[in-house]
């Protein structure tokens, strides 16, 4: 298992956990749904990478890039580090791993 696959799995799990946390804290169904969907896509993409399918890496890159954009906008809008800043930093680290 390479670094890109591990990064996709870790960011996927973090996305799902963040969605659950957002729902628990603010009753945000949007956070729960989108966090779960993006997390599942990242985990499925990592599974595809493990199977040797190049589309897995592409899917993980696209989903992570979209999340980085979303969390950048949210951080600029709210100016609060949690959760947008943390997810942005983790997303950037994941992108570096995916593109190396």
VEXMI-51690 format. One record per residue: residue number from 1; x, y, z of N, C-alpha, C in turn; residue in one letter. Coordinates in Angstrom, 1 decimal. Atoms other than C-alpha are relative to their C-alpha. Example, Ala and Ser with C-alpha at 12.3 -4.5 7.8 and 13.67 -1.06 7.14 Angstrom:
# VEXMI-51690
+-----+--------+--------+--------+--------+--------+--------+--------+--------+--------+------+
|  nr |    n_x |    n_y |    n_z |   ca_x |   ca_y |   ca_z |    c_x |    c_y |    c_z | rest |
+-----+--------+--------+--------+--------+--------+--------+--------+--------+--------+------+
|   1 |    0.9 |   -1.2 |    0.0 |   12.3 |   -4.5 |    7.8 |    0.9 |    1.2 |    0.0 |    A |
|   2 |   -0.9 |   -1.1 |    0.0 |   13.7 |   -1.1 |    7.1 |   -0.8 |    1.1 |    0.8 |    S |
+-----+--------+--------+--------+--------+--------+--------+--------+--------+--------+------+
This chain:
# VEXMI-51690
+-----+--------+--------+--------+--------+--------+--------+--------+--------+--------+------+
|  nr |    n_x |    n_y |    n_z |   ca_x |   ca_y |   ca_z |    c_x |    c_y |    c_z | rest |
+-----+--------+--------+--------+--------+--------+--------+--------+--------+--------+------+
|   1 |    0.9 |   -1.2 |    0.0 |    0.0 |    0.0 |    0.0 |    0.9 |    1.2 |    0.0 |    X |
|   2 |   -0.9 |   -1.2 |    0.1 |    1.5 |    3.3 |   -1.0 |   -0.6 |    1.2 |    0.7 |    X |
|   3 |    0.4 |   -1.2 |   -0.7 |    1.3 |    6.8 |    0.5 |   -1.3 |    0.6 |   -0.5 |    X |
|   4 |    1.2 |   -0.6 |    0.6 |   -1.4 |    8.0 |   -1.9 |   -1.2 |   -0.7 |    0.4 |    X |
|   5 |    1.1 |    0.8 |   -0.4 |   -3.7 |    5.2 |   -1.0 |   -0.3 |    0.2 |    1.5 |    X |
|   6 |    0.2 |   -0.3 |   -1.4 |   -3.2 |    5.7 |    2.7 |   -0.6 |    1.4 |    0.3 |    X |
|   7 |    0.5 |   -1.4 |   -0.2 |   -3.8 |    9.4 |    2.4 |   -1.5 |    0.1 |   -0.4 |    X |
|   8 |    1.4 |    0.0 |    0.4 |   -7.0 |    8.8 |    0.5 |   -0.9 |   -0.6 |    1.0 |    X |
|   9 |    0.8 |    0.7 |   -1.0 |   -8.3 |    6.4 |    3.1 |   -0.1 |    0.9 |    1.3 |    X |
|  10 |    0.0 |   -0.8 |   -1.2 |   -7.3 |    8.7 |    6.0 |   -0.9 |    1.2 |   -0.2 |    X |
|  11 |    0.8 |   -1.2 |    0.2 |   -8.9 |   11.8 |    4.4 |   -1.5 |   -0.4 |   -0.1 |    X |
|  12 |    1.4 |    0.5 |    0.1 |  -12.0 |    9.7 |    3.6 |   -0.6 |   -0.2 |    1.4 |    X |
|  13 |    0.4 |    0.3 |   -1.4 |  -12.3 |    8.5 |    7.2 |   -0.2 |    1.4 |    0.7 |    X |
|  14 |    0.1 |   -1.3 |   -0.6 |  -11.7 |   12.1 |    8.4 |   -1.3 |    0.8 |   -0.5 |    X |
|  15 |    1.2 |   -0.7 |    0.6 |  -14.4 |   13.4 |    6.0 |   -1.3 |   -0.6 |    0.6 |    X |
|  16 |    1.1 |    0.6 |   -0.6 |  -16.9 |   10.9 |    7.3 |   -0.2 |    0.4 |    1.5 |    X |
|  17 |    0.0 |   -0.3 |   -1.4 |  -16.0 |   11.6 |   10.9 |   -0.4 |    1.5 |    0.2 |    X |
|  18 |    0.4 |   -1.4 |   -0.1 |  -16.3 |   15.4 |   10.3 |   -1.5 |    0.2 |   -0.3 |    X |
|  19 |    1.4 |   -0.1 |    0.2 |  -19.7 |   15.0 |    8.8 |   -0.9 |   -0.5 |    1.2 |    X |
|  20 |    0.7 |    0.5 |   -1.2 |  -20.9 |   13.0 |   11.8 |    0.1 |    1.0 |    1.1 |    X |
|  21 |   -0.3 |   -1.0 |   -1.0 |  -19.3 |   15.6 |   14.1 |   -0.9 |    1.3 |   -0.3 |    X |
|  22 |    0.8 |   -1.1 |    0.4 |  -21.0 |   18.4 |   12.2 |   -1.5 |   -0.2 |    0.3 |    X |
|  23 |    1.3 |    0.3 |   -0.3 |  -24.3 |   16.7 |   12.5 |   -0.3 |    0.0 |    1.5 |    X |
|  24 |    0.1 |    0.1 |   -1.4 |  -23.8 |   16.0 |   16.2 |    0.0 |    1.4 |    0.7 |    X |
|  25 |   -0.1 |   -1.3 |   -0.6 |  -22.8 |   19.6 |   17.0 |   -1.1 |    1.0 |   -0.4 |    X |
|  26 |    0.9 |   -1.0 |    0.5 |  -25.0 |   21.7 |   14.7 |   -1.3 |   -0.6 |   -0.6 |    X |
|  27 |    1.1 |    0.6 |    0.7 |  -27.6 |   19.2 |   13.5 |    0.0 |    0.3 |   -1.5 |    X |
|  28 |   -0.1 |   -0.3 |    1.4 |  -26.3 |   19.9 |   10.0 |   -0.1 |   -1.3 |   -0.8 |    X |
|  29 |    0.2 |    1.2 |    0.9 |  -27.7 |   17.2 |    7.7 |    0.9 |    0.1 |   -1.2 |    X |
|  30 |   -0.9 |   -0.2 |    1.2 |  -25.7 |   18.7 |    4.8 |    1.4 |   -0.5 |    0.3 |    X |
|  31 |   -1.3 |    0.5 |   -0.4 |  -22.5 |   18.0 |    6.7 |    0.1 |   -1.5 |    0.1 |    X |
|  32 |    0.0 |    1.4 |   -0.2 |  -23.5 |   14.5 |    7.5 |   -0.1 |   -0.7 |   -1.4 |    X |
|  33 |    0.2 |    0.6 |    1.3 |  -24.6 |   13.7 |    3.9 |    1.3 |    0.2 |   -0.9 |    X |
|  34 |   -1.2 |   -0.3 |    0.9 |  -21.7 |   15.4 |    2.0 |    1.3 |   -0.6 |    0.6 |    X |
|  35 |   -1.2 |    0.6 |   -0.6 |  -19.1 |   14.3 |    4.5 |    0.0 |   -1.5 |   -0.2 |    X |
|  36 |    0.1 |    1.4 |    0.2 |  -20.3 |   10.7 |    4.2 |    0.2 |   -0.4 |   -1.5 |    X |
|  37 |   -0.1 |    0.3 |    1.4 |  -20.6 |   10.8 |    0.4 |    1.5 |    0.2 |   -0.4 |    X |
|  38 |   -1.4 |   -0.3 |    0.4 |  -17.1 |   12.4 |   -0.1 |    0.9 |   -1.0 |    0.6 |    X |
|  39 |   -0.8 |    1.0 |   -0.6 |  -15.6 |   10.0 |    2.4 |   -0.1 |   -1.3 |   -0.6 |    X |
|  40 |    0.2 |    1.3 |    0.7 |  -17.1 |    7.0 |    0.8 |    0.7 |   -0.1 |   -1.4 |    X |
|  41 |   -0.7 |   -0.1 |    1.3 |  -15.9 |    8.1 |   -2.6 |    1.5 |   -0.1 |    0.1 |    X |
|  42 |   -1.4 |    0.1 |   -0.2 |  -12.4 |    8.6 |   -1.3 |    0.5 |   -1.4 |    0.4 |    X |
|  43 |   -0.4 |    1.4 |   -0.4 |  -12.3 |    5.1 |    0.3 |   -0.2 |   -0.9 |   -1.2 |    X |
|  44 |    0.2 |    0.9 |    1.2 |  -13.7 |    3.5 |   -2.9 |    1.1 |    0.3 |   -0.9 |    X |
|  45 |   -1.2 |   -0.3 |    0.8 |  -11.0 |    5.4 |   -4.8 |    1.2 |   -0.7 |    0.4 |    X |
|  46 |   -1.2 |    0.7 |   -0.6 |   -8.4 |    4.0 |   -2.5 |    0.0 |   -1.5 |   -0.3 |    X |
|  47 |    0.2 |    1.4 |    0.3 |   -9.8 |    0.5 |   -3.0 |    0.4 |   -0.2 |   -1.4 |    X |
|  48 |   -0.3 |    0.2 |    1.5 |   -9.6 |    1.0 |   -6.8 |    1.5 |    0.1 |   -0.2 |    X |
|  49 |   -1.5 |   -0.1 |    0.1 |   -5.9 |    2.1 |   -6.4 |    0.6 |   -1.3 |    0.5 |    X |
|  50 |   -0.6 |    1.3 |   -0.5 |   -5.2 |   -1.1 |   -4.4 |   -0.2 |   -1.1 |   -1.1 |    X |
|  51 |    0.3 |    1.0 |    1.1 |   -6.8 |   -3.1 |   -7.3 |    0.8 |    0.3 |   -1.3 |    X |
|  52 |   -0.8 |   -0.4 |    1.2 |   -4.4 |   -1.3 |   -9.7 |   -0.7 |    0.7 |   -1.1 |    X |
|  53 |    0.7 |   -0.7 |    0.9 |   -7.0 |    0.7 |  -11.4 |    0.4 |    1.5 |    0.0 |    X |
|  54 |   -0.5 |   -1.4 |    0.0 |   -5.6 |    4.2 |  -12.4 |   -1.1 |    1.0 |    0.2 |    X |
|  55 |    1.1 |   -0.9 |   -0.2 |   -9.1 |    5.7 |  -12.2 |   -0.2 |    0.4 |    1.5 |    X |
|  56 |    0.1 |   -0.3 |   -1.5 |   -8.9 |    5.4 |   -8.4 |    0.8 |    1.2 |    0.4 |    X |
|  57 |   -0.8 |   -1.1 |   -0.3 |   -6.1 |    7.9 |   -8.2 |   -0.7 |    1.3 |   -0.5 |    X |
|  58 |    0.7 |   -1.2 |    0.6 |   -8.0 |   10.3 |  -10.5 |   -1.2 |    0.4 |    0.8 |    X |
|  59 |    1.2 |   -0.3 |   -0.8 |  -11.2 |   10.1 |   -8.5 |    0.4 |    0.6 |    1.3 |    X |
|  60 |   -0.5 |   -0.6 |   -1.3 |   -9.3 |   10.7 |   -5.2 |    0.5 |    1.4 |   -0.2 |    X |
|  61 |   -0.6 |   -1.4 |    0.2 |   -7.5 |   13.7 |   -6.7 |   -1.2 |    1.0 |   -0.2 |    X |
|  62 |    1.1 |   -0.9 |    0.3 |  -10.8 |   15.2 |   -8.0 |   -0.8 |    0.3 |    1.3 |    X |
|  63 |    0.8 |   -0.2 |   -1.3 |  -12.7 |   14.7 |   -4.7 |    0.7 |    0.8 |    1.0 |    X |
|  64 |   -0.8 |   -0.8 |   -1.0 |   -9.9 |   16.0 |   -2.6 |    0.2 |    1.4 |   -0.5 |    X |
|  65 |   -0.1 |   -1.3 |    0.6 |   -9.4 |   19.0 |   -4.9 |   -1.3 |    0.8 |    0.3 |    X |
|  66 |    1.3 |   -0.7 |   -0.3 |  -13.2 |   19.8 |   -4.6 |   -0.1 |    0.3 |    1.5 |    X |
|  67 |    0.1 |   -0.3 |   -1.4 |  -13.0 |   19.5 |   -0.8 |    0.9 |    1.1 |    0.4 |    X |
|  68 |   -0.9 |   -1.1 |   -0.3 |  -10.0 |   21.8 |   -0.7 |   -0.6 |    1.3 |   -0.4 |    X |
|  69 |    0.6 |   -1.2 |    0.4 |  -11.9 |   24.4 |   -2.6 |   -1.2 |    0.4 |    0.9 |    X |
|  70 |    1.1 |   -0.2 |   -1.0 |  -15.0 |   24.0 |   -0.4 |    0.5 |    0.6 |    1.3 |    X |
|  71 |   -0.5 |   -0.4 |   -1.3 |  -13.0 |   24.3 |    2.8 |    0.7 |    1.3 |   -0.1 |    X |
|  72 |   -0.6 |   -1.3 |    0.1 |  -11.0 |   27.3 |    1.5 |   -1.1 |    1.1 |    0.0 |    X |
|  73 |    1.1 |   -1.0 |    0.0 |  -14.2 |   29.2 |    0.7 |   -0.6 |    0.1 |    1.4 |    X |
|  74 |    0.6 |    0.0 |   -1.3 |  -15.7 |   28.2 |    4.1 |    0.9 |    0.7 |    1.0 |    X |
|  75 |   -1.0 |   -0.7 |   -0.9 |  -12.5 |   29.3 |    5.9 |    0.0 |    1.5 |   -0.2 |    X |
|  76 |    0.0 |   -1.4 |    0.3 |  -12.5 |   32.6 |    4.2 |   -1.3 |    0.7 |    0.5 |    X |
|  77 |    1.3 |   -0.5 |   -0.4 |  -16.2 |   33.1 |    4.9 |   -0.2 |    0.0 |    1.5 |    X |
|  78 |    0.2 |    0.1 |   -1.5 |  -16.2 |   32.0 |    8.6 |    1.1 |    0.5 |    0.8 |    X |
|  79 |   -1.3 |   -0.4 |   -0.7 |  -12.6 |   32.9 |    9.6 |    0.2 |   -0.8 |    1.3 |    X |
|  80 |   -0.2 |    0.9 |   -1.1 |  -12.8 |   29.9 |   12.0 |    0.8 |   -1.2 |   -0.4 |    X |
|  81 |   -0.8 |    1.1 |    0.3 |  -10.1 |   27.3 |   12.0 |   -0.7 |   -1.3 |    0.0 |    X |
|  82 |    0.7 |    1.3 |   -0.1 |  -12.3 |   24.5 |   13.0 |   -1.4 |    0.1 |   -0.6 |    X |
|  83 |   -0.7 |    1.2 |    0.6 |  -13.4 |   22.6 |   11.0 |    0.7 |    0.3 |   -1.3 |    X |
|  84 |   -0.5 |   -0.2 |    1.4 |  -12.6 |   24.3 |    7.7 |    1.5 |    0.1 |   -0.1 |    X |
|  85 |   -1.4 |   -0.2 |    0.1 |   -9.0 |   25.2 |    8.4 |    0.7 |   -1.4 |    0.2 |    X |
|  86 |   -0.5 |    1.3 |   -0.2 |   -8.2 |   21.7 |    9.7 |   -0.2 |   -0.9 |   -1.3 |    X |
|  87 |    0.3 |    0.8 |    1.2 |   -9.9 |   20.0 |    6.7 |    0.8 |    0.5 |   -1.2 |    X |
|  88 |   -0.8 |   -0.6 |    1.1 |   -8.1 |   22.4 |    4.4 |    1.4 |   -0.5 |    0.0 |    X |
|  89 |   -1.4 |    0.5 |   -0.2 |   -4.7 |   21.5 |    5.8 |    0.1 |   -1.5 |   -0.4 |    X |
|  90 |   -0.1 |    1.4 |    0.3 |   -5.4 |   17.8 |    5.7 |   -0.3 |   -0.3 |   -1.5 |    X |
|  91 |    0.3 |    0.2 |    1.4 |   -6.8 |   18.1 |    2.2 |    1.3 |    0.4 |   -0.9 |    X |
|  92 |   -1.2 |   -0.4 |    0.7 |   -3.6 |   19.9 |    1.0 |    1.1 |   -1.1 |    0.1 |    X |
|  93 |   -1.0 |    1.1 |   -0.3 |   -1.4 |   17.2 |    2.6 |   -0.4 |   -1.2 |   -0.9 |    X |
|  94 |    0.5 |    1.2 |    0.8 |   -3.6 |   14.5 |    0.9 |    0.3 |    0.3 |   -1.5 |    X |
|  95 |   -0.2 |   -0.3 |    1.4 |   -3.3 |   16.3 |   -2.5 |    1.5 |   -0.2 |   -0.3 |    X |
|  96 |   -1.4 |    0.1 |    0.3 |    0.5 |   16.4 |   -2.2 |    0.3 |   -1.5 |   -0.1 |    X |
|  97 |   -0.2 |    1.5 |    0.1 |    0.5 |   12.6 |   -1.5 |   -0.6 |   -0.6 |   -1.2 |    X |
|  98 |    0.7 |    0.6 |    1.1 |   -1.9 |   11.9 |   -4.3 |    0.8 |    0.4 |   -1.3 |    X |
|  99 |   -0.7 |   -0.5 |    1.2 |    0.2 |   13.9 |   -6.9 |    1.4 |   -0.4 |    0.0 |    X |
| 100 |   -1.4 |    0.4 |    0.0 |    3.6 |   12.5 |   -5.9 |    0.1 |   -1.4 |   -0.5 |    X |
+-----+--------+--------+--------+--------+--------+--------+--------+--------+--------+------+
